[in-house]
Amino acid sequence: MTGINTELEIQAHALVDRVIDNARKRIVTDLGDTSESLSRPLSEIKTYDSLLYRETEEYEIPNIEWMTIEEFNIDLGTTKLDEFVKTWEYDNSWLYCIDFLREEDDKYCKKYRYQVRWSIPTRRKPVPRATACVYFTLEVSKIKPKTFPVSVYYVFESNRLVHQPGQSRFRDRWLKDTIDTKILVMDTVTF
């Protein structure tokens, strides 16, 4: 039995190696055809590894100075969220509004929940078919010193990844994907 298992194992490894080699070759040829999107000339694209480890532009993720625990109030939270959202890079056609949702009182902190609702209204359709939301939480600690800043984190609707200001770069593609998904679902439902 061990001879058969060893032979099957060798065949499986050979098959996986062939699939990986073919995938690498395909990536090189596919990306080689669209060289305008790459940061270096086509002549430099020779191997899969050169594509994998290409240099990316340096980008500083914008952030703002958040208020301290002592300074916090609901209106200032809305103002600071507006200031933060304005640091994001997005197309001018996007509009947003910020709403305070609720306050949650935990043992060691108070959490203030906000919603930033995004849409792209047009002249033909001033009321958009779908919107995308970003949910912010401003966490005011009861045990940290009052001079510490408020903790801020946020999630995009239909995503689980928790973002923190200054840690991840905003992509308006995330909003578009949410809206496109909602429109697809609405198109499948008949009323």
C-alpha positions as CSV (number, residue, x, y, z in Angstrom):
1,M,0.0,0.0,0.0
2,T,2.8,2.4,0.8
3,G,4.2,2.1,-2.7
4,I,0.9,3.1,-4.2
5,N,0.5,6.0,-1.8
6,T,4.0,7.2,-2.6
7,E,3.4,7.0,-6.3
8,L,0.1,8.9,-5.9
9,E,1.8,11.6,-3.8
10,I,4.5,12.1,-6.5
11,Q,1.8,12.4,-9.2
12,A,-0.1,14.9,-7.1
13,H,3.0,17.0,-6.5
14,A,3.8,17.0,-10.2
15,L,0.3,18.0,-11.1
16,V,0.2,20.9,-8.6
17,D,3.7,22.1,-9.8
18,R,2.4,22.1,-13.4
19,V,-0.7,24.1,-12.4
20,I,1.4,26.6,-10.5
21,D,3.8,27.0,-13.4
22,N,1.0,27.5,-15.9
23,A,-0.7,30.1,-13.6
24,R,2.6,32.0,-13.3
25,K,3.1,32.0,-17.1
26,R,-0.5,33.2,-17.6
27,I,-0.1,36.0,-15.1
28,V,3.1,37.2,-16.8
29,T,1.5,37.1,-20.3
30,D,-1.8,38.7,-19.1
31,L,-0.2,41.5,-17.2
32,G,2.4,41.9,-19.9
33,D,-0.3,42.8,-22.4
34,T,-1.5,45.7,-20.3
35,S,1.8,47.3,-19.6
36,E,0.3,50.8,-19.3
37,S,-1.1,49.9,-15.8
38,L,2.3,48.8,-14.6
39,S,4.9,51.1,-13.2
40,R,7.8,49.7,-15.3
41,P,8.3,48.8,-19.0
42,L,7.3,45.5,-20.6
43,S,10.9,44.6,-21.2
44,E,11.5,44.3,-17.4
45,I,8.6,41.8,-17.0
46,K,10.3,38.4,-17.3
47,T,9.2,36.4,-14.4
48,Y,6.3,35.9,-12.0
49,D,8.5,37.1,-9.1
50,S,9.2,40.4,-10.8
51,L,5.5,41.0,-11.0
52,L,4.9,39.9,-7.4
53,Y,7.5,42.2,-5.9
54,R,7.1,45.4,-8.0
55,E,7.5,48.6,-6.2
56,T,4.5,50.6,-5.2
57,E,4.3,54.3,-4.8
58,E,4.8,55.7,-1.4
59,Y,1.4,56.9,-0.1
60,E,0.8,58.6,3.2
61,I,-2.6,57.7,4.6
62,P,-4.4,60.9,5.8
63,N,-5.7,61.4,9.3
64,I,-6.9,64.2,11.5
65,E,-6.3,65.2,15.1
66,W,-9.2,63.7,17.0
67,M,-10.7,65.3,20.1
68,T,-9.8,64.2,23.6
69,I,-12.1,62.3,25.9
70,E,-12.8,65.5,27.9
71,E,-13.7,67.5,24.7
72,F,-16.0,64.9,23.3
73,N,-19.7,65.6,22.6
74,I,-22.1,64.2,19.9
75,D,-22.0,67.4,17.8
76,L,-18.2,67.6,17.9
77,G,-18.1,63.9,16.9
78,T,-20.1,64.7,13.8
79,T,-17.9,67.6,13.0
80,K,-14.7,65.5,13.3
81,L,-16.2,62.7,11.3
82,D,-17.0,65.2,8.5
83,E,-13.4,66.5,8.7
84,F,-12.0,63.0,8.5
85,V,-14.2,61.9,5.6
86,K,-13.1,65.0,3.6
87,T,-9.5,63.6,3.8
88,W,-10.6,60.6,1.7
89,E,-10.1,60.7,-2.1
90,Y,-13.3,60.2,-4.0
91,D,-15.0,61.4,-7.1
92,N,-17.0,64.7,-6.8
93,S,-20.2,63.0,-7.8
94,W,-20.4,61.2,-4.4
95,L,-22.5,62.9,-1.8
96,Y,-22.7,61.9,1.9
97,C,-24.6,62.7,5.1
98,I,-23.6,61.9,8.6
99,D,-26.2,60.8,11.2
100,F,-25.8,60.0,14.8
101,L,-27.4,56.7,15.5
102,R,-27.1,55.9,19.2
103,E,-25.1,55.8,22.4
104,E,-24.1,52.6,24.1
105,D,-23.0,52.5,27.7
106,D,-20.5,49.7,28.5
107,K,-18.7,49.0,31.7
108,Y,-15.5,50.7,30.7
109,C,-16.5,53.0,27.9
110,K,-19.3,54.7,26.1
111,K,-19.7,54.0,22.4
112,Y,-21.2,56.6,20.1
113,R,-22.4,55.1,16.7
114,Y,-22.6,57.2,13.6
115,Q,-23.6,56.4,10.0
116,V,-22.1,58.0,6.9
117,R,-24.5,57.4,4.0
118,W,-23.1,57.7,0.5
119,S,-24.9,58.0,-2.8
120,I,-24.4,59.3,-6.3
121,P,-27.5,61.4,-7.2
122,T,-27.9,62.6,-10.8
123,R,-30.2,65.0,-12.6
124,R,-32.2,62.2,-14.0
125,K,-32.4,60.3,-10.7
126,P,-32.0,62.8,-7.8
127,V,-33.1,60.0,-5.5
128,P,-30.6,57.2,-5.9
129,R,-31.7,53.6,-6.2
130,A,-29.3,52.5,-3.5
131,T,-26.9,53.9,-1.0
132,A,-23.8,52.6,0.8
133,C,-23.1,53.2,4.5
134,V,-19.9,53.5,6.5
135,Y,-20.5,52.9,10.2
136,F,-18.3,54.7,12.7
137,T,-17.8,54.1,16.4
138,L,-16.3,56.7,18.6
139,E,-15.3,55.1,21.9
140,V,-15.0,57.3,24.9
141,S,-13.1,55.5,27.7
142,K,-14.2,55.8,31.3
143,I,-10.9,54.6,32.7
144,K,-8.3,56.4,30.5
145,P,-7.0,59.8,31.4
146,K,-9.3,62.6,30.0
147,T,-6.4,64.0,27.9
148,F,-6.3,60.8,25.7
149,P,-7.9,60.9,22.3
150,V,-11.2,59.2,21.6
151,S,-10.8,55.8,19.9
152,V,-12.3,55.7,16.4
153,Y,-13.0,52.8,14.2
154,Y,-15.3,52.1,11.2
155,V,-16.6,49.4,9.0
156,F,-18.1,49.5,5.5
157,E,-21.5,48.1,4.9
158,S,-21.4,44.5,3.9
159,N,-17.8,44.1,5.1
160,R,-16.4,42.8,8.3
161,L,-13.0,44.4,8.2
162,V,-12.6,47.0,10.9
163,H,-10.6,50.1,9.8
164,Q,-9.0,52.7,12.0
165,P,-8.2,56.3,10.8
166,G,-4.6,56.6,9.5
167,Q,-4.3,52.8,9.1
168,S,-6.0,52.0,5.7
169,R,-6.5,53.9,2.5
170,F,-10.0,54.7,1.4
171,R,-11.2,53.3,-1.9
172,D,-14.5,54.5,-3.4
173,R,-14.6,51.1,-5.1
174,W,-15.8,49.7,-1.8
175,L,-18.9,52.0,-1.9
176,K,-19.5,51.2,-5.6
177,D,-19.4,47.5,-5.0
178,T,-22.0,47.8,-2.2
179,I,-24.3,49.9,-4.3
180,D,-23.9,47.6,-7.3
181,T,-24.7,44.5,-5.2
182,K,-27.8,46.2,-3.8
183,I,-29.0,47.1,-7.3
184,L,-28.4,43.5,-8.5
185,V,-30.5,42.1,-5.6
186,M,-33.3,44.7,-6.2
187,D,-33.4,43.7,-9.9
188,T,-34.0,40.1,-9.0
189,V,-37.0,40.9,-6.8
190,T,-40.3,41.7,-8.5
191,F,-43.0,43.6,-6.7
